């Protein structure tokens, strides 16, 4: 007891509290940095060396291993698919979204022309009063004109404003069905002997062209659907 009385009194130290507080601050800062990097990874284009150019002209971000692993997994999921389609659309991989939009723009242009030609073809067939076949094909021409116009409007809205998994799937299915309908229109109007023979041939050829375009668009949309779906 007497010896203990001679021991020097150590002042109260706050070092353990400071160390613990500093450690928590560093962990919180690291967590915030990782969250920020993941957010930038979703909105910025990244290169193979793990760097990305952000909104500014000289802003460059570096991602950690977890973020790069997540982005690599997403890229691998997009690359999975039919080997034939992967080889066919390999040149479109760098700008998949733009390729789909350009393919749809060309298809819409043909559908607008098809709408006009369909109305003229139905008018020409209306001159054949005594033929029930002409009346049936007249309805087919009017219906195909309306259907292609609605598809052009709905498809543009889905690609630009409402690209969910459900809407893109429905759009893809309707495009395939309409392409098969165009093939039937080609078979029905080609060399049809009533009405205007020249317009019958133009209508049939345009229907065949739309069948090919819609089939191609369906393939490229199905292949790059992961780039289109945003929700």
C-alpha positions, 0 to 999 in steps of 0.5 A, a space after each residue: 500500500 505504501 509503495 502504491 502511494 508513491 506511484 505517479 498519477 497518470 492523467 486521464 487520456 482520450 486516445 482510445 476514444 479518438 482512435 475509435 472515432 477516427 476508425 468509424 469516420 474512415 469506415 463511413 467515408 470508405 462506404 460513401 466513396 464506394 456508393 459514389 463510385 457505384 452510382 458513377 458506374 451506372 451513369 458513365 461509360 467505362 474503359 477496360 483499364 478501370 477509368 471513366 470519363 464523367 460529366 466534365 471534360 477533364 473528370 476521370 474516375 477510378 473504380 475499385 475491384 467490386 465495381 469493376 466486377 459488377 460491371 463485368 458481370 453486366 457486360 457478360 450477361 449482355 454478351 450471352 445469346 445466340 452465337 449467330 446473332 453475336 457474330 451478326 451484330 458484332 459491329 453494333 456492340 459499341 453502340 447497341 442502343 443507337 443501332 436499335 434506334 437507327 434500325 427502328 427509324 428506317 422501319 418507321 420510314 417504310 411503314 409511313 410509306 406503306 400506310 400511304 400505299 395501302 390507302 391507295 391500294 384499298 381505293 383501287 380495289 374499291 372500284 371492283 364492285 362485283 368481286 367478293 375477293 376484292 372486298 376482302 383484300 380491301 379490308 386487309 389493305 385498310 387494316 394493315 395500314 391502320 396496324 402499321 401506323 399504330 405500331 410505328 407510334 407505339 414502338 417509338 413511344 416504348 423505345 423513347 419513353 417506356 422501355 420496361 421489360 414488359 413493354 419491350 417484350 410485348 413490342 417484340 412479339 407484336 413486331 414478329 406477328 406483323 412481319 408474318 402478316 406482311 408476308 401473307 399480304 405479299 403472297 395475297 397481292 402478288 400477281 393479283 388480277 383485280 384492281 390496278 395491277 401496278 399498285 398490286 405489285 408495288 403493295 406486295 413488294 413493299 409488304 415483303 420489304 417490311 417483312 424483312 425489315 421487321 424481322 431484322 429489327 426483331 432480331 436486333 431488338 431481341 439481341 440488345 434488349 438488355 441495353 433497351 430495358 431501363 426499369 
